[in-house]
């Protein structure tokens, strides 16, 4: 006979008494003794081949990089001007074209 699962505790020296209780809230229960059950000690749990992956590992020590240094404000302003310069030129060209087209008498509708 196979050993019971590890979740089932052994009965020890005295067997377990199995009985059936039938009753309701109105009537007293009827008790029927069925049998005595002796549960042998359970088998040890089998070792899973991937169990080593689920065991606790040593704590990791984190080291963080220092905060990056910011460049000086004049250099940041210079590069911001380089980035925004094409937009300023485009705005001036479009504005000049719109003003020139509004004032010209050669526009036909």
C-alpha positions in Angstrom: 0.0 0.0 0.0 1.3 3.5 -0.9 2.1 5.9 1.9 -0.4 8.7 2.4 0.4 12.3 1.3 2.5 14.5 3.6 -0.5 16.8 4.2 -2.3 14.0 6.1 -0.9 13.6 9.7 -0.3 10.2 11.1 -2.8 8.8 13.5 -0.2 7.8 16.0 -0.7 4.8 18.4 -4.5 5.1 18.6 -6.5 4.7 15.4 -8.9 7.4 14.2 -12.6 6.6 14.8 -14.7 7.3 11.7 -18.4 7.9 12.3 -21.4 9.3 10.4 -23.6 12.1 11.9 -27.0 12.7 10.5 -29.2 15.4 11.9 -31.0 18.7 11.6 -31.7 21.8 13.7 -35.0 20.3 14.8 -34.0 16.7 15.7 -31.0 15.4 17.7 -28.3 13.9 15.4 -28.1 10.1 14.7 -24.6 8.7 15.2 -23.4 5.7 13.3 -19.9 4.3 14.0 -18.4 3.1 10.8 -14.8 1.9 11.4 -11.4 2.7 13.0 -8.7 4.0 10.6 -5.0 3.7 11.2 -3.0 6.2 9.2 0.7 5.3 8.8 3.4 8.0 8.9 3.5 9.9 5.6 6.3 9.7 3.1 8.8 12.6 2.9 8.1 15.1 0.2 10.0 14.4 -3.0 12.8 16.8 -4.0 11.9 18.8 -7.1 14.8 19.1 -9.6 14.3 22.9 -9.9 13.9 23.5 -6.1 17.3 25.3 -6.0 15.8 28.1 -8.1 13.1 28.8 -5.5 15.3 28.9 -2.4 16.1 32.3 -0.9 19.2 33.8 -2.3 21.7 36.1 -0.7 20.8 39.8 -0.5 22.0 42.0 -3.3 24.0 45.1 -2.3 23.0 47.9 -4.6 25.5 50.6 -5.6 24.1 53.7 -7.3 25.9 56.1 -9.6 26.4 59.6 -8.4 24.1 62.2 -9.8 25.2 63.6 -13.2 26.7 67.0 -13.2 24.9 69.7 -15.1 26.8 71.9 -17.6 27.1 75.6 -16.9 24.1 77.8 -17.6 25.7 79.8 -20.4 26.6 76.7 -22.4 23.0 75.3 -21.9 21.6 78.6 -23.1 23.9 78.6 -26.1 22.8 75.2 -27.2 19.1 76.1 -26.6 19.6 79.1 -28.9 21.1 76.8 -31.6 18.0 74.5 -31.3 15.5 77.3 -31.4 17.2 79.4 -34.1 15.7 77.5 -37.1 12.2 78.0 -35.7 12.8 81.7 -35.3 14.1 82.0 -38.9 11.1 80.0 -40.1 8.7 82.2 -38.2 10.3 85.4 -39.6 10.2 84.1 -43.2 6.6 83.0 -42.9 5.7 86.3 -41.3 7.5 88.3 -44.0 5.8 86.3 -46.7 2.3 86.8 -45.2 2.9 90.5 -44.8 4.2 90.8 -48.4 1.3 88.9 -49.9 -1.3 90.9 -48.1 0.0 94.3 -49.3 0.7 93.4 -52.9 -1.8 94.7 -55.4 -1.0 91.9 -58.0 -2.9 89.2 -56.1 -5.9 88.0 -58.2 -8.8 86.2 -56.7 
